[in-house]
Amino acid sequence: MVDVNVHWTGEMQFVGESVDTGHSLVMDADQEHGGRNSGFRPMHLLLVALGGCTGMDVISIMKKKRQEVTALTINIGGERQDIEDPHVYTRISVEYVLKGNKLSEPAVERAVKLSEEKYCSVMATLRPLAKIDIVWRISDGS
């Protein structure tokens, strides 16, 4: 079974394509490391996957609780502090910023916690490798 095809396009650039949908994503290195600086770096793709996976969970859980989320931004940062392997994230910080109509703080907290603890497979994969700090806030739009 094949889920994703990854094609080398020259230099340090690769394009990953979903077999199911045909959607693609570019992965590249910066110019200093022989790339074109035209796509995501490999470790950034992990952070994108984490944000997308947990974000889908949070939106789904909030909808089930009849909470109207109008915007969700997930700010993620990764730190590499391990001297033995500086290419692996040892700490990841995640901040959810939600906007919506009369969002309930307990509902938001529960949705974020459920995603963190139960639902997101990317979170489950990264949790043994890195300390993941999660915060959230409801934005009033100003």
Backbone as CSV, one residue per row, in Angstrom:
resi,resn,N_x,N_y,N_z,CA_x,CA_y,CA_z,C_x,C_y,C_z
1,MET,0.842,-1.175,0.000,0.000,0.000,0.000,0.891,1.244,0.000
2,VAL,0.573,2.228,-0.818,1.302,3.481,-0.890,0.339,4.615,-0.562
3,ASP,0.715,5.462,0.407,-0.089,6.624,0.778,0.434,7.906,0.156
4,VAL,1.766,7.997,0.060,2.406,9.214,-0.419,3.556,8.837,-1.345
5,ASN,3.682,9.549,-2.435,4.851,9.434,-3.300,5.691,10.683,-3.085
6,VAL,7.007,10.492,-2.979,7.922,11.608,-2.807,8.870,11.601,-3.999
7,HIS,8.920,12.729,-4.702,9.722,12.843,-5.916,10.839,13.861,-5.713
8,TRP,12.038,13.498,-6.104,13.162,14.420,-6.089,13.065,15.282,-7.332
9,THR,13.146,16.604,-7.164,13.018,17.517,-8.302,14.336,18.206,-8.638
10,GLY,15.405,17.788,-8.013,16.715,18.380,-8.255,17.205,19.123,-7.037
11,GLU,18.522,19.334,-6.998,19.180,19.977,-5.863,18.723,19.293,-4.574
12,MET,18.166,20.025,-3.625,17.725,19.441,-2.353,16.203,19.509,-2.196
13,GLN,15.485,19.630,-3.312,14.037,19.787,-3.260,13.326,18.457,-3.558
14,PHE,12.294,18.196,-2.761,11.450,17.024,-2.944,9.999,17.477,-2.897
15,VAL,9.136,16.798,-3.635,7.710,17.073,-3.597,7.006,15.798,-3.156
16,GLY,6.224,15.921,-2.092,5.412,14.810,-1.618,4.008,14.960,-2.158
17,GLU,3.452,13.857,-2.662,2.112,13.902,-3.242,1.255,12.801,-2.640
18,SER,0.062,13.178,-2.224,-0.899,12.218,-1.689,-1.444,11.358,-2.823
19,VAL,-1.372,10.056,-2.665,-1.906,9.149,-3.677,-3.427,9.310,-3.772
20,ASP,-4.084,9.496,-2.630,-5.546,9.599,-2.597,-6.085,10.877,-3.229
21,THR,-5.453,12.016,-2.919,-6.032,13.292,-3.332,-5.250,14.012,-4.421
22,GLY,-3.985,13.643,-4.603,-3.146,14.337,-5.566,-2.560,15.635,-5.048
23,HIS,-2.899,16.022,-3.823,-2.339,17.245,-3.247,-0.844,17.075,-3.016
24,SER,-0.117,18.178,-3.132,1.332,18.078,-2.978,1.864,19.126,-2.009
25,LEU,3.064,18.859,-1.534,3.735,19.729,-0.587,5.228,19.693,-0.905
26,VAL,5.865,20.856,-0.924,7.284,20.947,-1.277,8.131,20.957,-0.011
27,MET,9.185,20.145,-0.035,10.172,20.128,1.033,11.511,20.497,0.404
28,ASP,12.232,21.415,1.045,13.473,21.908,0.469,14.398,22.347,1.595
29,ALA,15.656,22.448,1.289,16.638,22.989,2.229,16.899,24.446,1.873
30,ASP,17.510,25.157,2.809,17.881,26.532,2.498,19.084,26.541,1.565
31,GLN,19.387,27.695,1.009,20.471,27.798,0.029,21.822,27.443,0.634
32,GLU,21.995,27.745,1.892,23.246,27.427,2.579,23.526,25.921,2.577
33,HIS,22.461,25.118,2.568,22.606,23.666,2.593,22.305,23.025,1.234
34,GLY,22.397,23.810,0.169,22.258,23.271,-1.176,20.865,23.297,-1.762
35,GLY,19.919,23.898,-1.070,18.548,23.942,-1.567,18.206,25.270,-2.211
36,ARG,16.936,25.403,-2.528,16.424,26.621,-3.160,15.675,27.508,-2.173
37,ASN,15.486,27.005,-0.962,14.713,27.716,0.057,13.300,27.990,-0.447
38,SER,12.713,26.973,-1.100,11.410,27.164,-1.745,10.301,26.304,-1.146
39,GLY,10.562,25.721,0.002,9.530,24.880,0.602,9.787,24.693,2.085
40,PHE,9.025,23.789,2.669,9.194,23.481,4.086,10.475,22.687,4.300
41,ARG,11.111,22.920,5.421,12.231,22.073,5.826,11.636,20.831,6.500
42,PRO,12.382,19.737,6.530,11.824,18.487,7.067,11.240,18.618,8.471
43,MET,11.947,19.257,9.378,11.440,19.351,10.746,10.219,20.263,10.825
44,HIS,10.142,21.260,9.947,8.959,22.125,9.928,7.716,21.348,9.514
45,LEU,7.905,20.352,8.645,6.760,19.537,8.239,6.149,18.800,9.438
46,LEU,6.994,18.394,10.383,6.465,17.762,11.602,5.586,18.735,12.380
47,LEU,6.027,19.994,12.444,5.244,20.991,13.168,3.941,21.311,12.447
48,VAL,3.974,21.350,11.113,2.749,21.555,10.330,1.781,20.396,10.581
49,ALA,2.313,19.177,10.577,1.470,18.001,10.824,0.863,18.042,12.216
50,LEU,1.648,18.461,13.205,1.140,18.569,14.574,0.025,19.607,14.656
51,GLY,0.239,20.769,14.078,-0.785,21.811,14.113,-2.049,21.414,13.379
52,GLY,-1.895,20.826,12.205,-3.065,20.411,11.437,-3.851,19.316,12.128
53,CYS,-3.135,18.335,12.665,-3.793,17.208,13.330,-4.554,17.666,14.574
54,THR,-3.887,18.413,15.443,-4.566,18.864,16.656,-5.633,19.902,16.335
55,GLY,-5.375,20.743,15.329,-6.369,21.742,14.932,-7.663,21.105,14.450
56,MET,-7.534,20.048,13.644,-8.743,19.343,13.183,-9.516,18.771,14.363
57,ASP,-8.786,18.227,15.342,-9.439,17.692,16.536,-10.190,18.781,17.297
58,VAL,-9.508,19.890,17.535,-10.113,20.972,18.314,-11.375,21.485,17.623
59,ILE,-11.309,21.726,16.321,-12.484,22.214,15.588,-13.616,21.192,15.655
60,SER,-13.305,19.925,15.458,-14.328,18.871,15.493,-14.992,18.781,16.866
61,ILE,-14.196,18.817,17.909,-14.738,18.732,19.274,-15.577,19.958,19.593
62,MET,-15.123,21.129,19.187,-15.880,22.354,19.443,-17.217,22.332,18.702
63,LYS,-17.234,21.819,17.471,-18.495,21.712,16.723,-19.475,20.794,17.439
64,LYS,-18.969,19.678,17.953,-19.841,18.736,18.683,-20.436,19.379,19.927
65,LYS,-19.707,20.321,20.508,-20.190,21.029,21.697,-20.978,22.283,21.327
66,ARG,-21.268,22.432,20.035,-22.023,23.566,19.515,-21.370,24.916,19.839
67,GLN,-20.054,24.918,19.758,-19.271,26.131,19.946,-18.857,26.626,18.568
68,GLU,-19.176,27.882,18.257,-18.923,28.426,16.928,-17.543,29.080,16.853
69,VAL,-16.566,28.318,16.338,-15.224,28.843,16.121,-15.209,29.480,14.739
70,THR,-14.785,30.741,14.671,-14.722,31.437,13.384,-13.306,31.518,12.838
71,ALA,-12.308,31.346,13.706,-10.910,31.344,13.265,-10.069,30.604,14.291
72,LEU,-9.082,29.890,13.809,-8.137,29.196,14.682,-6.750,29.339,14.077
73,THR,-5.841,29.879,14.855,-4.432,29.955,14.469,-3.651,29.152,15.488
74,ILE,-2.717,28.356,15.002,-1.886,27.541,15.887,-0.435,27.959,15.653
75,ASN,0.160,28.552,16.666,1.554,29.000,16.595,2.421,27.929,17.252
76,ILE,3.386,27.412,16.505,4.202,26.310,17.008,5.676,26.630,16.842
77,GLY,6.427,26.377,17.885,7.878,26.546,17.834,8.557,25.298,18.329
78,GLY,9.672,24.963,17.722,10.437,23.798,18.138,11.846,24.192,18.513
79,GLU,12.330,23.639,19.605,13.700,23.882,20.043,14.492,22.591,19.960
80,ARG,15.739,22.729,19.544,16.650,21.586,19.497,17.744,21.838,20.506
81,GLN,17.638,21.208,21.673,18.590,21.474,22.746,19.528,20.303,23.008
82,ASP,19.261,19.168,22.411,20.063,17.981,22.667,21.384,18.086,21.912
83,ILE,22.470,18.195,22.650,23.784,18.356,22.033,24.178,17.108,21.240
84,GLU,23.764,15.920,21.701,24.112,14.681,21.013,23.407,14.560,19.666
85,ASP,22.178,15.045,19.569,21.445,14.990,18.306,20.703,16.310,18.105
86,PRO,21.387,17.329,17.593,20.771,18.656,17.476,19.716,18.754,16.376
87,HIS,19.460,17.684,15.658,18.481,17.723,14.574,17.085,17.294,15.029
88,VAL,16.946,16.909,16.282,15.664,16.429,16.795,15.120,17.448,17.796
89,TYR,13.824,17.765,17.669,13.208,18.679,18.626,13.175,18.028,20.004
90,THR,13.579,18.788,21.013,13.499,18.315,22.391,12.398,19.047,23.161
91,ARG,11.962,20.175,22.629,10.865,20.926,23.245,10.056,21.571,22.127
92,ILE,8.741,21.447,22.239,7.829,22.037,21.256,6.808,22.856,22.025
93,SER,6.598,24.096,21.594,5.571,24.931,22.225,4.442,25.148,21.221
94,VAL,3.228,24.961,21.706,2.035,25.074,20.879,1.095,26.093,21.524
95,GLU,0.652,27.063,20.732,-0.313,28.052,21.211,-1.503,28.058,20.255
96,TYR,-2.698,27.793,20.796,-3.934,27.869,20.029,-4.567,29.226,20.297
97,VAL,-4.909,29.945,19.232,-5.602,31.228,19.356,-6.930,31.061,18.624
98,LEU,-8.007,31.062,19.383,-9.336,30.838,18.827,-10.143,32.123,18.828
99,LYS,-10.935,32.303,17.800,-11.920,33.377,17.734,-13.264,32.707,17.500
100,GLY,-14.290,33.316,18.042,-15.618,32.760,17.829,-16.677,33.536,18.569
101,ASN,-17.879,33.079,18.402,-19.021,33.721,19.039,-19.317,33.045,20.366
102,LYS,-19.080,33.774,21.447,-19.381,33.301,22.799,-18.722,31.946,23.094
103,LEU,-17.434,31.835,22.815,-16.735,30.586,23.093,-16.621,30.367,24.598
104,SER,-16.857,29.162,25.011,-16.765,28.790,26.412,-15.332,28.358,26.727
105,GLU,-14.736,28.989,27.748,-13.379,28.608,28.140,-13.284,27.136,28.532
106,PRO,-14.231,26.592,29.307,-14.147,25.163,29.634,-14.225,24.263,28.383
107,ALA,-15.014,24.664,27.398,-15.119,23.866,26.164,-13.813,23.892,25.385
108,VAL,-13.184,25.062,25.308,-11.904,25.175,24.613,-10.851,24.342,25.339
109,GLU,-10.777,24.494,26.646,-9.796,23.741,27.425,-9.974,22.234,27.232
110,ARG,-11.212,21.781,27.254,-11.483,20.337,27.073,-11.090,19.881,25.665
111,ALA,-11.406,20.658,24.651,-11.068,20.277,23.275,-9.560,20.169,23.090
112,VAL,-8.832,21.138,23.608,-7.366,21.115,23.491,-6.802,19.916,24.246
113,LYS,-7.296,19.667,25.435,-6.807,18.553,26.260,-7.111,17.205,25.607
114,LEU,-8.319,17.035,25.071,-8.671,15.775,24.409,-7.779,15.519,23.197
115,SER,-7.535,16.550,22.422,-6.661,16.401,21.261,-5.262,15.993,21.700
116,GLU,-4.781,16.646,22.746,-3.438,16.370,23.256,-3.328,14.940,23.788
117,GLU,-4.311,14.498,24.527,-4.212,13.223,25.230,-4.696,12.024,24.432
118,LYS,-5.667,12.211,23.539,-6.318,11.049,22.955,-6.277,10.951,21.445
119,TYR,-6.524,12.042,20.769,-6.898,11.932,19.370,-5.768,12.073,18.355
120,CYS,-4.905,13.036,18.510,-3.940,13.336,17.460,-2.791,12.330,17.427
121,SER,-2.676,11.608,16.319,-1.620,10.597,16.175,-0.238,11.243,16.080
122,VAL,-0.154,12.448,15.527,1.134,13.142,15.446,1.601,13.513,16.850
123,MET,0.682,13.977,17.686,1.014,14.297,19.077,1.529,13.045,19.785
124,ALA,0.847,11.932,19.582,1.267,10.676,20.213,2.660,10.248,19.745
125,THR,2.981,10.515,18.500,4.291,10.162,17.954,5.394,11.055,18.519
126,LEU,5.118,12.351,18.639,6.137,13.298,19.094,6.308,13.339,20.610
127,ARG,5.263,13.016,21.358,5.299,13.151,22.814,6.463,12.400,23.474
128,PRO,6.805,11.180,23.059,7.950,10.512,23.706,9.305,11.150,23.366
129,LEU,9.345,11.958,22.324,10.606,12.531,21.864,10.868,13.938,22.374
130,ALA,9.808,14.674,22.686,9.966,16.082,23.040,8.982,16.476,24.134
131,LYS,9.381,17.416,24.950,8.451,18.010,25.904,7.580,18.968,25.108
132,ILE,6.272,18.794,25.220,5.344,19.617,24.451,4.546,20.491,25.423
133,ASP,4.745,21.797,25.306,4.040,22.764,26.140,2.883,23.338,25.336
134,ILE,1.691,23.309,25.925,0.493,23.758,25.210,-0.202,24.836,26.006
135,VAL,-0.526,25.925,25.307,-1.343,26.992,25.885,-2.420,27.344,24.855
136,TRP,-3.466,27.987,25.335,-4.532,28.418,24.426,-5.095,29.728,24.953
137,ARG,-5.737,30.437,24.038,-6.431,31.654,24.442,-7.538,31.940,23.450
138,ILE,-8.531,32.633,23.935,-9.621,33.087,23.096,-9.341,34.550,22.782
139,SER,-9.292,34.862,21.490,-9.008,36.221,21.040,-10.316,36.961,20.802
140,ASP,-10.348,38.217,21.208,-11.537,39.033,20.949,-11.461,39.720,19.591
141,GLY,-10.368,39.451,18.858,-10.233,40.005,17.522,-9.508,41.321,17.464
142,SER,-9.164,41.892,18.601,-8.479,43.191,18.570,-6.979,43.032,18.583
